[in-house]
């Protein structure tokens, strides 16, 4: 089972999961689901996992198969009319607020016996409801949002 998730600047969250190995098609489906859930004109921050950092996904967002490097940083982005995708620098998961959600979910599962896939499927939605979504502004600005 693989779980993908998102946290908004308002503290809302969105999670989806699959039994399949993740591919770029799943990255595109996640962007479609986020657009359906939160509307148009989104800015999405993603890590550089292969299923997110793929030319097919860039083409889905902008119609072009390239990213743009911002300044002298290693952060890349791809921009469409109503959707921007920004990439976190490689090997810096501490910049990604969703990683804190996964830590909480892992902690919740630590105290449960999961004997089979059916039980895991039942537990995922229950565990997700126990996650306290982090404030994303400190991740994005290195400052407190207050």
C-alpha positions in Angstrom: 0.0 0.0 0.0 1.2 3.5 -0.9 -0.4 6.6 0.5 0.0 10.0 -1.1 -1.1 13.2 0.7 -1.2 16.9 0.6 -1.6 19.7 3.2 -2.9 23.2 2.4 -2.0 26.5 3.8 -5.4 26.5 5.5 -4.7 23.3 7.3 -6.9 21.1 5.1 -5.5 17.8 4.0 -6.1 15.3 1.2 -5.0 11.6 1.1 -5.3 8.8 -1.4 -3.8 5.4 -1.5 -3.2 2.6 -4.0 -2.0 -1.0 -3.9 0.0 -0.4 -7.2 3.6 0.6 -7.5 3.6 4.4 -8.1 4.2 5.6 -11.6 4.1 9.0 -13.3 0.4 8.3 -14.0 -0.2 8.3 -10.3 1.6 11.7 -10.0 -0.7 13.1 -12.7 -3.8 11.5 -11.0 -2.8 13.2 -7.7 -2.7 16.6 -9.4 -6.0 16.0 -11.0 -7.5 14.9 -7.7 -6.0 18.0 -5.9 -7.5 20.2 -8.6 -10.9 18.6 -8.2 -10.7 18.9 -4.4 -9.3 22.4 -4.0 -10.2 24.2 -7.3 -8.1 25.8 -9.9 -5.1 28.1 -9.6 -3.1 25.8 -7.3 0.5 25.9 -6.3 1.7 22.4 -5.4 5.1 21.5 -3.8 6.4 18.0 -4.6 9.5 16.0 -3.8 11.6 14.6 -6.7 10.3 11.1 -6.6 10.3 9.7 -10.1 6.5 9.6 -10.3 6.4 13.4 -9.6 9.6 14.5 -11.4 8.6 13.2 -14.8 8.3 14.7 -18.2 4.7 13.4 -18.6 3.7 15.3 -15.5 5.4 18.5 -16.7 3.6 18.2 -20.0 0.3 17.7 -18.1 0.9 20.9 -16.1 2.3 23.2 -18.8 2.2 21.5 -22.2 6.0 21.6 -22.2 8.6 19.0 -21.2 11.0 21.1 -19.2 11.3 22.7 -15.8 12.7 26.1 -14.8 15.5 26.6 -12.3 14.8 29.5 -10.0 17.9 31.7 -9.3 20.9 29.8 -8.2 18.9 27.3 -6.2 18.2 23.7 -7.1 14.4 24.3 -6.8 12.7 23.7 -10.1 9.2 24.5 -11.2 6.8 23.9 -14.0 4.0 26.4 -14.6 0.7 26.0 -16.4 -2.2 28.5 -16.6 -3.9 27.3 -13.4 -1.4 25.0 -11.8 2.2 25.5 -10.7 4.3 22.6 -9.5 7.5 23.4 -7.5 10.0 20.8 -6.5 11.8 20.6 -3.2 15.6 20.3 -3.4 16.8 16.7 -3.4 17.4 14.8 -0.2 15.8 17.5 2.1 12.6 15.8 3.4 12.6 18.2 6.4 11.3 20.9 4.0 8.2 18.9 3.1 5.4 19.4 5.6 3.7 16.1 4.5 6.7 14.2 5.9 5.5 15.2 9.4 2.1 13.6 8.5 3.8 10.3 7.6 5.8 10.4 10.8 2.5 10.6 12.8 0.8 7.9 10.7 3.8 5.6 11.3 3.7 6.3 15.0 -0.1 5.4 15.0 0.6 2.1 13.2 3.5 1.3 15.6 1.0 0.1 18.2 -1.3 -2.0 16.0 -1.1 -5.5 14.7 -1.7 -5.6 10.9 -2.1 -9.3 10.1 -3.3 -8.9 6.5 -3.9 -6.4 3.6 -7.6 -6.2 4.4 -6.8 -5.0 8.0 -4.3 -2.5 6.6 -7.0 -1.1 4.2 -9.3 -0.7 7.2 -6.7 1.0 9.3 -5.4 3.6 6.8 -8.5 5.8 7.0 -8.6 5.5 10.8 -5.0 6.4 11.1 -5.3 9.3 8.7 -8.0 10.9 10.9 -5.5 11.0 13.8 -3.0 13.1 11.9 -2.6 16.7 13.1 -1.8 18.7 9.9 1.2 20.9 10.3 1.3 24.6 9.6 3.1 24.7 6.2 4.3 28.3 6.5 7.4 27.5 8.6 8.4 24.9 6.0 8.0 27.4 3.2 9.4 30.5 4.7 11.5 29.4 7.7 9.3 31.7 9.8 6.3 31.2 12.1 3.0 32.2 10.4 1.8 34.4 13.3 
